[in-house]
Amino acid sequence: MIGYRLINPAANELAQATETYENASVGLGQDFLDEFDAALEYICLMPDAWHMIDNDFRRYHMHRFPYSIIYRKDGDDIIVTSIFHQHRKPNSWRSIQ
């Protein structure tokens, strides 16, 4: 199975979103992490299954939360470049690559 890694800005976005949800309701942050983990399992199993948004980048929409995972393949790895809140400006994820 393909592995994955988060670049620092994506890791920071993940931590911030988790904290925001946990502060809103105890346990909701963990629910967000659980959905993120499940999403990465799908992405690693079928990396080409989701919508291409740029030359090398794809987007997976999380189901319960208004976030997208922006990623690209790099050999046998998935590189997560953004955990993107869907209410942000659509192309602002590009500035953190």
N, CA, C and O atoms as a printed pandas DataFrame, in Angstrom:
     atom_number atom_name residue_name chain_id  residue_number  x_coord  y_coord  z_coord
0              1         N          MET        A               1    0.838   -1.182    0.000
1              2        CA          MET        A               1    0.000    0.000    0.000
2              3         C          MET        A               1    0.886    1.250    0.000
3              4         O          MET        A               1    1.956    1.270    0.608
4              5         N          ILE        A               2    0.435    2.250   -0.667
5              6        CA          ILE        A               2    1.143    3.529   -0.722
6              7         C          ILE        A               2    1.094    4.189    0.647
7              8         O          ILE        A               2    0.094    4.094    1.359
8              9         N          GLY        A               3    2.195    4.867    1.012
9             10        CA          GLY        A               3    2.234    5.621    2.260
10            11         C          GLY        A               3    1.945    7.088    1.999
11            12         O          GLY        A               3    1.785    7.502    0.851
12            13         N          TYR        A               4    1.879    7.870    3.063
13            14        CA          TYR        A               4    1.652    9.301    2.888
14            15         C          TYR        A               4    2.460   10.095    3.897
15            16         O          TYR        A               4    2.898    9.585    4.928
16            17         N          ARG        A               5    2.638   11.360    3.559
17            18        CA          ARG        A               5    3.236   12.304    4.505
18            19         C          ARG        A               5    2.614   13.670    4.289
19            20         O          ARG        A               5    2.191   14.012    3.185
20            21         N          LEU        A               6    2.568   14.433    5.349
21            22        CA          LEU        A               6    2.008   15.781    5.311
22            23         C          LEU        A               6    3.166   16.771    5.293
23            24         O          LEU        A               6    4.097   16.648    6.089
24            25         N          ILE        A               7    3.118   17.746    4.398
25            26        CA          ILE        A               7    4.096   18.818    4.492
26            27         C          ILE        A               7    3.695   19.680    5.690
27            28         O          ILE        A               7    2.549   19.629    6.136
28            29         N          ASN        A               8    4.630   20.464    6.207
29            30        CA          ASN        A               8    4.392   21.224    7.434
30            31         C          ASN        A               8    3.131   22.083    7.404
31            32         O          ASN        A               8    2.367   22.050    8.369
32            33         N          PRO        A               9    2.877   22.849    6.345
33            34        CA          PRO        A               9    1.640   23.642    6.355
34            35         C          PRO        A               9    0.380   22.782    6.474
35            36         O          PRO        A               9   -0.575   23.179    7.142
36            37         N          ALA        A              10    0.367   21.625    5.842
37            38        CA          ALA        A              10   -0.793   20.734    5.938
38            39         C          ALA        A              10   -0.926   20.178    7.354
39            40         O          ALA        A              10   -2.032   20.081    7.886
40            41         N          ALA        A              11    0.192   19.817    7.957
41            42        CA          ALA        A              11    0.162   19.332    9.340
42            43         C          ALA        A              11   -0.366   20.421   10.274
43            44         O          ALA        A              11   -1.120   20.132   11.204
44            45         N          ASN        A              12    0.027   21.664   10.030
45            46        CA          ASN        A              12   -0.477   22.775   10.841
46            47         C          ASN        A              12   -1.972   22.974   10.636
47            48         O          ASN        A              12   -2.699   23.223   11.598
48            49         N          GLU        A              13   -2.441   22.867    9.396
49            50        CA          GLU        A              13   -3.877   22.997    9.117
50            51         C          GLU        A              13   -4.660   21.884    9.811
51            52         O          GLU        A              13   -5.734   22.126   10.362
52            53         N          LEU        A              14   -4.125   20.676    9.784
53            54        CA          LEU        A              14   -4.786   19.549   10.437
54            55         C          LEU        A              14   -4.883   19.786   11.939
55            56         O          LEU        A              14   -5.938   19.574   12.536
56            57         N          ALA        A              15   -3.798   20.219   12.543
57            58        CA          ALA        A              15   -3.804   20.490   13.986
58            59         C          ALA        A              15   -4.778   21.607   14.340
59            60         O          ALA        A              15   -5.503   21.515   15.330
60            61         N          GLN        A              16   -4.793   22.650   13.538
61            62        CA          GLN        A              16   -5.681   23.778   13.803
62            63         C          GLN        A              16   -7.152   23.372   13.671
63            64         O          GLN        A              16   -7.970   23.728   14.519
64            65         N          ALA        A              17   -7.486   22.641   12.629
65            66        CA          ALA        A              17   -8.872   22.197   12.437
66            67         C          ALA        A              17   -9.295   21.271   13.572
67            68         O          ALA        A              17  -10.407   21.385   14.089
68            69         N          THR        A              18   -8.418   20.361   13.957
69            70        CA          THR        A              18   -8.720   19.439   15.047
70            71         C          THR        A              18   -8.983   20.203   16.332
71            72         O          THR        A              18   -9.946   19.918   17.043
72            73         N          GLU        A              19   -8.136   21.167   16.628
73            74        CA          GLU        A              19   -8.298   21.975   17.842
74            75         C          GLU        A              19   -9.604   22.780   17.801
75            76         O          GLU        A              19  -10.317   22.870   18.800
76            77         N          THR        A              20   -9.904   23.355   16.653
77            78        CA          THR        A              20  -11.142   24.129   16.510
78            79         C          THR        A              20  -12.362   23.262   16.791
79            80         O          THR        A              20  -13.259   23.670   17.528
80            81         N          TYR        A              21  -12.398   22.071   16.208
81            82        CA          TYR        A              21  -13.532   21.179   16.430
82            83         C          TYR        A              21  -13.583   20.676   17.871
83            84         O          TYR        A              21  -14.667   20.550   18.442
84            85         N          GLU        A              22  -12.442   20.392   18.455
85            86        CA          GLU        A              22  -12.415   19.909   19.838
86            87         C          GLU        A              22  -12.882   21.003   20.799
87            88         O          GLU        A              22  -13.567   20.721   21.782
88            89         N          ASN        A              23  -12.509   22.247   20.510
89            90        CA          ASN        A              23  -12.963   23.360   21.345
90            91         C          ASN        A              23  -14.465   23.592   21.196
91            92         O          ASN        A              23  -15.118   24.054   22.131
92            93         N          ALA        A              24  -15.008   23.278   20.036
93            94        CA          ALA        A              24  -16.447   23.449   19.803
94            95         C          ALA        A              24  -17.254   22.397   20.561
95            96         O          ALA        A              24  -18.327   22.695   21.087
96            97         N          SER        A              25  -16.742   21.172   20.617
97            98        CA          SER        A              25  -17.451   20.085   21.294
98            99         C          SER        A              25  -16.458   18.963   21.597
99           100         O          SER        A              25  -15.769   18.473   20.702
100          101         N          VAL        A              26  -16.393   18.567   22.850
101          102        CA          VAL        A              26  -15.457   17.517   23.251
102          103         C          VAL        A              26  -15.731   16.254   22.427
103          104         O          VAL        A              26  -16.862   15.772   22.358
104          105         N          GLY        A              27  -14.684   15.739   21.815
105          106        CA          GLY        A              27  -14.773   14.535   20.995
106          107         C          GLY        A              27  -14.900   14.819   19.511
107          108         O          GLY        A              27  -14.613   13.950   18.687
108          109         N          LEU        A              28  -15.331   16.038   19.154
109          110        CA          LEU        A              28  -15.498   16.359   17.740
110          111         C          LEU        A              28  -14.145   16.447   17.025
111          112         O          LEU        A              28  -14.044   16.111   15.845
112          113         N          GLY        A              29  -13.121   16.891   17.728
113          114        CA          GLY        A              29  -11.780   16.921   17.149
114          115         C          GLY        A              29  -11.304   15.519   16.792
115          116         O          GLY        A              29  -10.696   15.311   15.741
116          117         N          GLN        A              30  -11.583   14.558   17.672
117          118        CA          GLN        A              30  -11.221   13.172   17.383
118          119         C          GLN        A              30  -12.025   12.630   16.209
119          120         O          GLN        A              30  -11.502   11.875   15.389
120          121         N          ASP        A              31  -13.304   13.016   16.128
121          122        CA          ASP        A              31  -14.120   12.607   14.981
122          123         C          ASP        A              31  -13.514   13.123   13.678
123          124         O          ASP        A              31  -13.487   12.411   12.674
124          125         N          PHE        A              32  -13.027   14.372   13.701
125          126        CA          PHE        A              32  -12.388   14.949   12.523
126          127         C          PHE        A              32  -11.138   14.140   12.155
127          128         O          PHE        A              32  -10.935   13.809   10.987
128          129         N          LEU        A              33  -10.305   13.825   13.148
129          130        CA          LEU        A              33   -9.102   13.025   12.880
130          131         C          LEU        A              33   -9.445   11.640   12.351
131          132         O          LEU        A              33   -8.765   11.126   11.463
132          133         N          ASP        A              34  -10.497   11.036   12.893
133          134        CA          ASP        A              34  -10.908    9.711   12.423
134          135         C          ASP        A              34  -11.320    9.768   10.954
135          136         O          ASP        A              34  -10.958    8.896   10.164
136          137         N          GLU        A              35  -12.085   10.812   10.592
137          138        CA          GLU        A              35  -12.485   10.927    9.181
138          139         C          GLU        A              35  -11.273   11.208    8.298
139          140         O          GLU        A              35  -11.180   10.684    7.188
140          141         N          PHE        A              36  -10.353   12.026    8.779
141          142        CA          PHE        A              36   -9.124   12.302    8.021
142          143         C          PHE        A              36   -8.352   11.002    7.781
143          144         O          PHE        A              36   -7.909   10.735    6.664
144          145         N          ASP        A              37   -8.194   10.201    8.828
145          146        CA          ASP        A              37   -7.468    8.930    8.687
146          147         C          ASP        A              37   -8.152    7.994    7.685
147          148         O          ASP        A              37   -7.486    7.362    6.865
148          149         N          ALA        A              38   -9.475    7.910    7.756
149          150        CA          ALA        A              38  -10.210    7.067    6.809
150          151         C          ALA        A              38  -10.028    7.581    5.380
151          152         O          ALA        A              38   -9.856    6.797    4.446
152          153         N          ALA        A              39  -10.069    8.905    5.222
153          154        CA          ALA        A              39   -9.882    9.502    3.895
154          155         C          ALA        A              39   -8.506    9.148    3.337
155          156         O          ALA        A              39   -8.379    8.811    2.160
156          157         N          LEU        A              40   -7.478    9.224    4.178
157          158        CA          LEU        A              40   -6.130    8.898    3.705
158          159         C          LEU        A              40   -5.997    7.431    3.339
159          160         O          LEU        A              40   -5.238    7.087    2.433
160          161         N          GLU        A              41   -6.723    6.561    4.027
161          162        CA          GLU        A              41   -6.710    5.150    3.635
162          163         C          GLU        A              41   -7.276    4.984    2.220
163          164         O          GLU        A              41   -6.703    4.272    1.395
164          165         N          TYR        A              42   -8.411    5.650    1.946
165          166        CA          TYR        A              42   -8.993    5.593    0.598
166          167         C          TYR        A              42   -8.024    6.157   -0.440
167          168         O          TYR        A              42   -7.814    5.561   -1.496
168          169         N          ILE        A              43   -7.440    7.307   -0.127
169          170        CA          ILE        A              43   -6.521    7.954   -1.066
170          171         C          ILE        A              43   -5.332    7.045   -1.359
171          172         O          ILE        A              43   -4.922    6.905   -2.511
172          173         N          CYS        A              44   -4.784    6.432   -0.323
173          174        CA          CYS        A              44   -3.621    5.554   -0.524
174          175         C          CYS        A              44   -3.983    4.292   -1.306
175          176         O          CYS        A              44   -3.153    3.767   -2.048
176          177         N          LEU        A              45   -5.205    3.805   -1.148
177          178        CA          LEU        A              45   -5.636    2.622   -1.895
178          179         C          LEU        A              45   -5.925    2.926   -3.358
179          180         O          LEU        A              45   -5.648    2.115   -4.241
180          181         N          MET        A              46   -6.493    4.120   -3.605
181          182        CA          MET        A              46   -6.901    4.503   -4.963
182          183         C          MET        A              46   -6.505    5.954   -5.242
183          184         O          MET        A              46   -7.384    6.806   -5.377
184          185         N          PRO        A              47   -5.232    6.252   -5.330
185          186        CA          PRO        A              47   -4.796    7.650   -5.422
186          187         C          PRO        A              47   -5.272    8.401   -6.664
187          188         O          PRO        A              47   -5.335    9.630   -6.656
188          189         N          ASP        A              48   -5.602    7.682   -7.717
189          190        CA          ASP        A              48   -6.036    8.346   -8.949
190          191         C          ASP        A              48   -7.556    8.487   -9.059
191          192         O          ASP        A              48   -8.062    8.940  -10.086
192          193         N          ALA        A              49   -8.276    8.108   -8.022
193          194        CA          ALA        A              49   -9.731    8.072   -8.097
194          195         C          ALA        A              49  -10.397    9.442   -7.943
195          196         O          ALA        A              49  -11.557    9.605   -8.321
196          197         N          TRP        A              50   -9.685   10.421   -7.396
197          198        CA          TRP        A              50  -10.329   11.696   -7.111
198          199         C          TRP        A              50   -9.951   12.773   -8.101
199          200         O          TRP        A              50   -8.961   12.673   -8.825
200          201         N          HIS        A              51  -10.760   13.787   -8.108
201          202        CA          HIS        A              51  -10.717   14.874   -9.087
202          203         C          HIS        A              51   -9.347   15.553   -9.151
203          204         O          HIS        A              51   -8.800   15.969   -8.130
204          205         N          MET        A              52   -8.808   15.657  -10.354
205          206        CA          MET        A              52   -7.566   16.383  -10.564
206          207         C          MET        A              52   -7.896   17.872  -10.638
207          208         O          MET        A              52   -8.796   18.284  -11.371
208          209         N          ILE        A              53   -7.155   18.675   -9.868
209          210        CA          ILE        A              53   -7.424   20.117   -9.842
210          211         C          ILE        A              53   -6.293   20.930  -10.443
211          212         O          ILE        A              53   -6.436   22.131  -10.669
212          213         N          ASP        A              54   -5.184   20.285  -10.698
213          214        CA          ASP        A              54   -4.026   20.943  -11.286
214          215         C          ASP        A              54   -3.187   19.843  -11.918
215          216         O          ASP        A              54   -3.559   18.671  -11.855
216          217         N          ASN        A              55   -2.079   20.198  -12.517
217          218        CA          ASN        A              55   -1.255   19.200  -13.212
218          219         C          ASN        A              55   -0.987   17.956  -12.379
219          220         O          ASN        A              55   -1.183   16.839  -12.858
220          221         N          ASP        A              56   -0.546   18.130  -11.151
221          222        CA          ASP        A              56   -0.163   16.988  -10.322
222          223         C          ASP        A              56   -1.037   16.818   -9.086
223          224         O          ASP        A              56   -0.837   15.864   -8.334
224          225         N          PHE        A              57   -1.978   17.689   -8.852
225          226        CA          PHE        A              57   -2.713   17.712   -7.586
226          227         C          PHE        A              57   -4.133   17.191   -7.753
227          228         O          PHE        A              57   -4.785   17.410   -8.773
228          229         N          ARG        A              58   -4.592   16.491   -6.710
229          230        CA          ARG        A              58   -5.953   15.977   -6.659
230          231         C          ARG        A              58   -6.610   16.443   -5.366
231          232         O          ARG        A              58   -5.942   16.864   -4.422
232          233         N          ARG        A              59   -7.954   16.354   -5.351
233          234        CA          ARG        A              59   -8.715   16.818   -4.200
234          235         C          ARG        A              59   -9.706   15.741   -3.775
235          236         O          ARG        A              59  -10.472   15.216   -4.584
236          237         N          TYR        A              60   -9.669   15.430   -2.490
237          238        CA          TYR        A              60  -10.626   14.516   -1.875
238          239         C          TYR        A              60  -11.485   15.335   -0.917
239          240         O          TYR        A              60  -10.954   15.977   -0.011
240          241         N          HIS        A              61  -12.815   15.321   -1.104
241          242        CA          HIS        A              61  -13.723   16.033   -0.208
242          243         C          HIS        A              61  -14.076   15.125    0.966
243          244         O          HIS        A              61  -14.552   14.005    0.778
244          245         N          MET        A              62  -13.837   15.620    2.175
245          246        CA          MET        A              62  -14.271   14.881    3.361
246          247         C          MET        A              62  -15.799   14.922    3.410
247          248         O          MET        A              62  -16.413   15.868    2.917
248          249         N          HIS        A              63  -16.403   13.911    3.997
249          250        CA          HIS        A              63  -17.860   13.791    3.962
250          251         C          HIS        A              63  -18.556   14.582    5.065
251          252         O          HIS        A              63  -19.497   15.324    4.785
252          253         N          ARG        A              64  -18.127   14.442    6.277
253          254        CA          ARG        A              64  -18.826   15.059    7.405
254          255         C          ARG        A              64  -18.399   16.498    7.646
255          256         O          ARG        A              64  -19.179   17.299    8.162
256          257         N          PHE        A              65  -17.199   16.825    7.286
257          258        CA          PHE        A              65  -16.624   18.136    7.587
258          259         C          PHE        A              65  -16.354   18.885    6.288
259          260         O          PHE        A              65  -16.071   18.259    5.266
260          261         N          PRO        A              66  -16.439   20.225    6.309
261          262        CA          PRO        A              66  -16.257   21.002    5.073
262          263         C          PRO        A              66  -14.778   21.218    4.725
263          264         O          PRO        A              66  -14.318   22.352    4.594
264          265         N          TYR        A              67  -14.060   20.128    4.582
265          266        CA          TYR        A              67  -12.639   20.173    4.270
266          267         C          TYR        A              67  -12.344   19.293    3.071
267          268         O          TYR        A              67  -13.013   18.290    2.823
268          269         N          SER        A              68  -11.321   19.700    2.336
269          270        CA          SER        A              68  -10.785   18.894    1.254
270          271         C          SER        A              68   -9.332   18.586    1.568
271          272         O          SER        A              68   -8.633   19.382    2.196
272          273         N          ILE        A              69   -8.895   17.435    1.126
273          274        CA          ILE        A              69   -7.488   17.051    1.246
274          275         C          ILE        A              69   -6.883   17.216   -0.142
275          276         O          ILE        A              69   -7.292   16.556   -1.097
276          277         N          ILE        A              70   -5.905   18.106   -0.233
277          278        CA          ILE        A              70   -5.198   18.344   -1.490
278          279         C          ILE        A              70   -3.904   17.533   -1.434
279          280         O          ILE        A              70   -3.136   17.642   -0.478
280          281         N          TYR        A              71   -3.671   16.725   -2.460
281          282        CA          TYR        A              71   -2.508   15.841   -2.433
282          283         C          TYR        A              71   -1.971   15.621   -3.847
283          284         O          TYR        A              71   -2.614   15.936   -4.848
284          285         N          ARG        A              72   -0.760   15.066   -3.875
285          286        CA          ARG        A              72   -0.159   14.655   -5.135
286          287         C          ARG        A              72    0.602   13.363   -4.887
287          288         O          ARG        A              72    1.019   13.076   -3.765
288          289         N          LYS        A              73    0.774   12.596   -5.945
289          290        CA          LYS        A              73    1.588   11.382   -5.856
290          291         C          LYS        A              73    3.041   11.744   -6.104
291          292         O          LYS        A              73    3.358   12.591   -6.940
292          293         N          ASP        A              74    3.913   11.085   -5.361
293          294        CA          ASP        A              74    5.351   11.234   -5.545
294          295         C          ASP        A              74    5.948    9.838   -5.409
295          296         O          ASP        A              74    6.285    9.400   -4.309
296          297         N          GLY        A              75    6.073    9.151   -6.528
297          298        CA          GLY        A              75    6.548    7.766   -6.490
298          299         C          GLY        A              75    5.545    6.901   -5.758
299          300         O          GLY        A              75    4.386    6.804   -6.163
300          301         N          ASP        A              76    5.990    6.270   -4.678
301          302        CA          ASP        A              76    5.108    5.414   -3.876
302          303         C          ASP        A              76    4.516    6.141   -2.684
303          304         O          ASP        A              76    4.008    5.502   -1.763
304          305         N          ASP        A              77    4.570    7.454   -2.686
305          306        CA          ASP        A              77    4.042    8.238   -1.573
306          307         C          ASP        A              77    2.952    9.184   -2.038
307          308         O          ASP        A              77    2.921    9.618   -3.190
308          309         N          ILE        A              78    2.059    9.490   -1.108
309          310        CA          ILE        A              78    1.082   10.555   -1.268
310          311         C          ILE        A              78    1.593   11.722   -0.435
311          312         O          ILE        A              78    1.862   11.570    0.756
312          313         N          ILE        A              79    1.724   12.867   -1.054
313          314        CA          ILE        A              79    2.169   14.071   -0.354
314          315         C          ILE        A              79    0.938   14.950   -0.142
315          316         O          ILE        A              79    0.364   15.464   -1.102
316          317         N          VAL        A              80    0.538   15.117    1.109
317          318        CA          VAL        A              80   -0.611   15.962    1.435
318          319         C          VAL        A              80   -0.093   17.386    1.576
319          320         O          VAL        A              80    0.745   17.676    2.431
320          321         N          THR        A              81   -0.605   18.267    0.725
321          322        CA          THR        A              81   -0.126   19.648    0.716
322          323         C          THR        A              81   -1.061   20.603    1.436
323          324         O          THR        A              81   -0.650   21.696    1.823
324          325         N          SER        A              82   -2.334   20.200    1.622
325          326        CA          SER        A              82   -3.274   21.075    2.313
326          327         C          SER        A              82   -4.456   20.275    2.834
327          328         O          SER        A              82   -4.951   19.361    2.173
328          329         N          ILE        A              83   -4.900   20.636    4.033
329          330        CA          ILE        A              83   -6.186   20.205    4.569
330          331         C          ILE        A              83   -7.011   21.476    4.473
331          332         O          ILE        A              83   -6.956   22.324    5.363
332          333         N          PHE        A              84   -7.763   21.609    3.417
333          334        CA          PHE        A              84   -8.296   22.876    2.934
334          335         C          PHE        A              84   -9.756   23.068    3.320
335          336         O          PHE        A              84  -10.616   22.289    2.908
336          337         N          HIS        A              85  -10.042   24.102    4.112
337          338        CA          HIS        A              85  -11.440   24.413    4.442
338          339         C          HIS        A              85  -12.126   24.914    3.179
339          340         O          HIS        A              85  -11.611   25.810    2.510
340          341         N          GLN        A              86  -13.256   24.358    2.853
341          342        CA          GLN        A              86  -13.911   24.634    1.579
342          343         C          GLN        A              86  -14.519   26.033    1.483
343          344         O          GLN        A              86  -14.988   26.425    0.415
344          345         N          HIS        A              87  -14.518   26.786    2.573
345          346        CA          HIS        A              87  -15.028   28.155    2.517
346          347         C          HIS        A              87  -13.907   29.183    2.328
347          348         O          HIS        A              87  -14.168   30.386    2.319
348          349         N          ARG        A              88  -12.672   28.719    2.177
349          350        CA          ARG        A              88  -11.566   29.619    1.859
350          351         C          ARG        A              88  -11.592   29.935    0.374
351          352         O          ARG        A              88  -12.295   29.287   -0.401
352          353         N          LYS        A              89  -10.821   30.934   -0.009
353          354        CA          LYS        A              89  -10.694   31.244   -1.432
354          355         C          LYS        A              89  -10.207   29.991   -2.150
355          356         O          LYS        A              89   -9.253   29.358   -1.698
356          357         N          PRO        A              90  -10.840   29.622   -3.253
357          358        CA          PRO        A              90  -10.583   28.320   -3.885
358          359         C          PRO        A              90   -9.135   28.020   -4.220
359          360         O          PRO        A              90   -8.735   26.860   -4.127
360          361         N          ASN        A              91   -8.344   28.973   -4.595
361          362        CA          ASN        A              91   -6.964   28.688   -4.997
362          363         C          ASN        A              91   -5.926   29.069   -3.966
363          364         O          ASN        A              91   -4.733   29.039   -4.266
364          365         N          SER        A              92   -6.340   29.431   -2.751
365          366        CA          SER        A              92   -5.365   29.864   -1.750
366          367         C          SER        A              92   -4.457   28.715   -1.290
367          368         O          SER        A              92   -3.388   28.975   -0.737
368          369         N          TRP        A              93   -4.851   27.460   -1.502
369          370        CA          TRP        A              93   -3.997   26.328   -1.137
370          371         C          TRP        A              93   -2.701   26.348   -1.943
371          372         O          TRP        A              93   -1.686   25.815   -1.493
372          373         N          ARG        A              94   -2.724   26.951   -3.118
373          374        CA          ARG        A              94   -1.536   26.958   -3.980
374          375         C          ARG        A              94   -0.372   27.726   -3.367
375          376         O          ARG        A              94    0.786   27.448   -3.676
376          377         N          SER        A              95   -0.669   28.682   -2.509
377          378        CA          SER        A              95    0.395   29.518   -1.937
378          379         C          SER        A              95    1.217   28.790   -0.893
379          380         O          SER        A              95    2.249   29.307   -0.466
380          381         N          ILE        A              96    0.790   27.591   -0.460
381          382        CA          ILE        A              96    1.515   26.894    0.603
382          383         C          ILE        A              96    2.219   25.636    0.113
383          384         O          ILE        A              96    2.727   24.865    0.929
384          385         N          GLN        A              97    2.263   25.412   -1.169
385          386        CA          GLN        A              97    2.891   24.201   -1.698
386          387         C          GLN        A              97    4.300   24.122   -1.281
387          388         O          GLN        A              97    4.995   23.168   -1.632
